[in-house]
Amino acid sequence: MNRTSPRSILFSFFILFFLTHGEMFIAQNKAVHPSIIKKADSFGQVSNIKTNNHFSSNIVRQQHKDEGDKQVINSGIRPLDFHNKPSDPGEQRQMTEVNYSMKITSNFPGQYTDQGINPSDANGDVNENYYVQVINSKYSVYNKATSSPVLDPLSLNNLFNQALPGANLPIRDPTVLWDELAGKWVFSGFSENKTPFLTTDYILLAVSVSSDPTGLWNSWSFIADGKPDYPKLGIWRDGYYMGTHTNYGSDIYVFERDAMIAGEPYPQMIKFDHALVETPNTWNQFSCLLPLDNDGSWAPVGTPGQFITVADDDQNNPLDALYIYELSVDWISPPNSIFAKTQELEVNPFWGNFDTALGAIPQQGTNTKLSPNSTVLMHRAQYRNFNGTQKIVCNHTIGEAADQTAIRWYELEKIGTGPWGIRQQGTFNPASSLYIFSRWNASIAMNDLGEIALGYSISGAQTFPGIRCCGQSKSAPLNTMDIGETTIFDGTVSSTAIHSPYRWGDYANMAVDPSDGVTFWFTSEYVKDNIDDDVIKGTQIASLRLGVLVDQLLSNGNTHIGTVGRWDGNQFTESTVPSLFYFPDDESQVLKAYQDVVANEKYSYWKSNNVVDNDVVNYKNIPIYSYTDKLISQFNPAKNATLQCLLENSVTADTLGFKDPWFIDYADPLYNNQLRNRGMKTTGNDALIFQPVAYTANNLGTNASHKGVFLLQDYSVPGKPYHTNRWSK
């Protein structure tokens, strides 16, 4: 929020004082060169990952960082008076703006934390076959199709060769990403050797050898310059980029991706000091620059790696703004690499200063409040490239009251070589007539269609901490989530343990399924239990779709074919398949399947959520429920056949008549007399009738409308289509 206040006047005085007394201030946009250039300190490969179990007692019993104990409060930044909070032009308060519900296509429990470990920092990613989830201390692998574990939870240390420096210590703040273009998994974390006078900090990276996360992994250890707390990883064409919170600031790293993909033992690492570029002030001196994480098509060749963060003017920054940075890496001559702040984008006013480490978010049944983590952008800052139109989506937590949070989200756009601009920005804070909610710890992503999904934590004085999500369809008004809030997990327990009960997850993750480009996967945490002095965090994993997936497949179940029509009251609007349709819940939709004969196959039936409808009439009136997420028109195979009709003296008939349930000949008055088939109806104007087919000697069935349709049906099964014939002379 940009305004003049006594505090900002005082801050301006201090700036003037330091400038006039010769203190150095770094100008905006100053380009800096690396402070450290080095190779990996150690390398090792990990095999037999399913049988390893490096899970020692010192790893199990690790108390993670406690913000209240370790944060250094900036005494020059004071709590806000939320009674004077400015209006937010992008705030979404009315649930009546919502038109459709999110479709949850799978929803299953993930890992839970062990005693002494808080928070969970649950995150994960997905490829064609697996979902991999990591939390503080361990990881697990799931079969995406069945939601069942392929690999039971194992210590994070199993991903690293135990000969690596730091690999036998507790590994913290993990992230896992799927490198889609390389077809490999990437894991990051850090560890600390806290031996007095010999403290050493390590950045640990691992890359899978194949797409199978239960197979071989290559792993590396890099000795860090200072504790690389809160490391966040992003995948870019020319490197694995990382931002950290180090020594009350943000340090920047890039690792040699090509060398790591190839399994080389000593890839390069380049580091830049945060103190040499402008980064935002925060009330607790906690900050991190998020690297952009490239999903789908690469950024244009030569595009530098990029970072983004948020600045709050109520925390001694000039504006409420997003800061964008670029890192141009030169692996041939690393000293030529450059890091610089390149843009500052003013955003809608917000307040993000809670000025408390001990929690601001109420829970049901307790006075203990949860920490909002409101000084940083949340994992991930996702990057997309749609044929030269580049996108970033990101989010952070803001304050609505001293004890209420909401989610501010952004979509940035860059066209061609122009600068980044804000396409839309919104604050998701729908009101309830009964309860006041806080929403926070969010993650956001955009799929191949340009749809947006947002997952987050929710809690309130009458609500246990839980997990919910919402989204934005392609046709939504700007700044609005029109896909309604949907529950992933309803909590039943609040955090009340003695050890750090206010600590909540520092991050979660929303990912896009690369196998279809439209399905989202989200994981986050909830309170599972309070045991002895410790809170136990459970996690949930869910796959989400914003609309109903409509597809049409050949009999092999894999090949997409043709178009599907949706009746709009006047005509059928055709869409290629697969496609997402936004259907209001609890209504029926009329769909028309492809009516052409294709490669000896012909349309047979519809499947709703994999349940077959044996009624073969096409057009189909299909009920849509809140759980309806997939509709498929399925072809059946057809076979050629020869029918010989030999009469006395080889006299032949002129025609044969067949009852063909798929023959498209009925002009339906309900749909502007457009033609459809008759199915198996025996009464009414559209009752199944005989159709004449021209006979040619020794070969019947070459007519394209009838070819092979009726020859593959099992007449002995009740309700199945059948065929008859008659002579016409």
Helices and strands as residue ranges (DSSP letters): H 6-20, E 36-39, E 42-46, H 57-60, H 67-70, G 82-84, E 91-92, G 95-97, E 100-101, E 103-112, E 123-126, E 130-135, E 138-143, E 149-155, G 156-159, E 172-179, E 184-193, E 200-208, E 217-223, E 229-236, E 239-245, E 250-255, H 257-261, E 268-272, G 274-276, E 290-294, E 305-311, G 313-315, E 321-328, G 334-336, E 338-346, E 361-363, E 366-370, E 381-386, E 389-401, E 404-415, E 421-428, E 438-446, E 452-460, E 463-472, E 483-489, E 509-512, E 520-531, E 534-545, E 548-553, E 563-567, E 572-576, E 579-581, E 587-592, E 601-608, E 611-613, E 620-624, E 630-637, G 648-650, E 655-659, E 666-668, G 669-671, E 674-676, E 690-694, G 709-711, E 725-728
